[in-house]
Amino acid sequence: MPYIVGEPCVNSKYGDCVEVCPVDCFYQDDKMLYINPDECIDCGACEPECPVNAIFLEEEGPGYDETKCKHDAQYYIDLNYNFDYEGKEPVTSKKDVVHGPNWDPEKARD
């Protein structure tokens, strides 16, 4: 089972996780990062690196409080599986993380 990026990453996208990924399976849009489940090798290197605790093993569910979230874990599992990875380059470095218009590093760390 692959790792999944969940709701705490929305408008956060710190990118600490991409720095440690040995297979470069992270992708992005303007809101969040995604893990391509077909490329993830389930090594778990990314999970402890996420400062907002957004990454979880699909079979275990999130380590964050879903009651404070707009969507449940299954929504984000589906998002990671259904993201259009075709023709996109993986994010391999923090410097490649492009933040969307709502990026606020102070707010995101709370």
ROFI-712359 format. One record per residue (C-alpha): residue number from 1; x, y, z; residue in one letter. Coordinates in pm, 1 decimal. Example, Ala and Ser with C-alpha at 12.3 -4.5 7.8 and 13.67 -1.06 7.14 Angstrom:
ATOM   num          x          y          z   residuo
ATOM     1     1230.0     -450.0      780.0         a
ATOM     2     1367.0     -106.0      714.0         s
END
This chain:
ATOM   num          x          y          z   residuo
ATOM     1        0.0        0.0        0.0         m
ATOM     2      137.7      340.6      -96.4         p
ATOM     3      164.6      655.9      106.1         y
ATOM     4      -97.0      925.1       49.7         i
ATOM     5      -87.2     1303.9       84.3         v
ATOM     6     -388.8     1432.4      278.5         g
ATOM     7     -565.9     1753.9      363.5         e
ATOM     8     -301.5     1921.1      582.8         p
ATOM     9      -93.2     1967.5      265.8         c
ATOM    10     -359.1     2183.3       99.0         v
ATOM    11     -212.6     2533.0       66.7         n
ATOM    12       95.2     2420.4      262.1         s
ATOM    13      329.2     2232.5       26.3         k
ATOM    14      647.1     2262.2      233.0         y
ATOM    15      830.7     2009.5       17.9         g
ATOM    16     1041.1     1853.9      293.2         d
ATOM    17      899.6     1517.8      183.0         c
ATOM    18     1022.2     1541.4     -175.4         v
ATOM    19     1381.1     1587.1      -60.5         e
ATOM    20     1392.2     1236.2       90.1         v
ATOM    21     1189.6     1041.1     -166.3         c
ATOM    22     1423.5      786.4     -331.1         p
ATOM    23     1197.3      731.8     -633.8         v
ATOM    24     1072.4     1086.4     -705.6         d
ATOM    25      701.7     1000.5     -689.1         c
ATOM    26      575.2     1343.4     -574.1         f
ATOM    27      380.7     1567.0     -810.9         y
ATOM    28      197.5     1894.8     -757.9         q
ATOM    29      -72.7     2131.1     -862.6         d
ATOM    30     -123.5     2483.5     -728.4         d
ATOM    31     -286.8     2354.4     -407.7         k
ATOM    32      -95.9     2050.7     -284.3         m
ATOM    33      151.8     1771.3     -345.3         l
ATOM    34       46.8     1422.0     -453.2         y
ATOM    35      216.4     1083.4     -432.3         i
ATOM    36      179.8      869.1     -741.1         n
ATOM    37       65.3      535.7     -592.2         p
ATOM    38      206.8      346.2     -890.4         d
ATOM    39      555.2      485.0     -826.7         e
ATOM    40      562.2      488.0     -445.3         c
ATOM    41      773.7      203.9     -302.9         i
ATOM    42      621.0      233.9       46.3         d
ATOM    43      955.6      312.0      207.9         c
ATOM    44      803.6      568.3      447.0         g
ATOM    45     1093.4      813.9      425.5         a
ATOM    46      856.9     1101.4      347.9         c
ATOM    47      609.8     1057.6      633.8         e
ATOM    48      823.2     1186.6      924.0         p
ATOM    49      954.3     1475.3      712.5         e
ATOM    50      615.2     1638.3      662.9         c
ATOM    51      587.4     1932.4      906.2         p
ATOM    52      205.6     1929.1      887.8         v
ATOM    53      161.4     1550.6      926.2         n
ATOM    54      -19.3     1522.9      591.7         a
ATOM    55      132.4     1194.4      472.0         i
ATOM    56      -12.9      859.7      572.5         f
ATOM    57        5.4      496.4      469.0         l
ATOM    58     -311.5      417.9      276.2         e
ATOM    59     -397.6      108.5      479.0         e
ATOM    60     -347.0      281.6      815.2         e
ATOM    61     -532.2      605.4      752.6         g
ATOM    62     -426.4      955.3      852.1         p
ATOM    63     -244.3     1051.3     1168.3         g
ATOM    64     -424.6     1385.2     1171.4         y
ATOM    65     -766.5     1464.5     1313.6         d
ATOM    66    -1015.0     1415.0     1029.5         e
ATOM    67    -1291.9     1585.6     1225.3         t
ATOM    68    -1115.1     1916.6     1162.1         k
ATOM    69    -1093.2     1851.7      788.5         c
ATOM    70    -1319.2     1945.0      502.9         k
ATOM    71    -1287.2     1595.8      347.3         h
ATOM    72    -1221.8     1249.0      484.4         d
ATOM    73     -916.7     1034.7      415.0         a
ATOM    74    -1086.9      840.2      134.8         q
ATOM    75    -1132.2     1164.8      -56.4         y
ATOM    76     -753.6     1220.0      -49.9         y
ATOM    77     -678.0      856.8     -128.6         i
ATOM    78     -893.4      896.2     -439.1         d
ATOM    79     -727.8     1228.9     -523.4         l
ATOM    80     -381.3     1073.8     -512.4         n
ATOM    81     -492.3      780.7     -729.0         y
ATOM    82     -683.8      994.6     -978.4         n
ATOM    83     -445.4     1289.2    -1015.3         f
ATOM    84     -339.4     1328.0    -1380.3         d
ATOM    85       29.3     1231.7    -1363.0         y
ATOM    86       59.2     1190.1    -1740.4         e
ATOM    87      314.1     1425.3    -1894.1         g
ATOM    88      401.2     1593.1    -1563.1         k
ATOM    89      747.7     1601.4    -1413.4         e
ATOM    90      791.6     1478.8    -1055.5         p
ATOM    91      892.3     1730.0     -791.6         v
ATOM    92     1239.7     1631.3     -678.4         t
ATOM    93     1352.7     1927.8     -469.1         s
ATOM    94     1200.4     2181.5     -230.1         k
ATOM    95     1308.6     2456.4     -466.7         k
ATOM    96     1080.1     2305.3     -733.4         d
ATOM    97      770.2     2334.2     -516.5         v
ATOM    98      543.8     2601.4     -664.7         v
ATOM    99      307.4     2757.2     -415.2         h
ATOM   100      -43.5     2859.4     -507.8         g
ATOM   101     -204.0     3197.2     -447.0         p
ATOM   102     -318.8     3103.8      -94.0         n
ATOM   103       27.0     3010.1       33.9         w
ATOM   104       91.5     3157.8      375.4         d
ATOM   105      385.5     2989.9      551.8         p
ATOM   106      290.6     3134.8      890.0         e
ATOM   107      -68.6     3020.5      868.7         k
ATOM   108       27.6     2679.6      728.8         a
ATOM   109      254.8     2600.7     1024.2         r
ATOM   110      -26.9     2654.2     1277.4         d
END
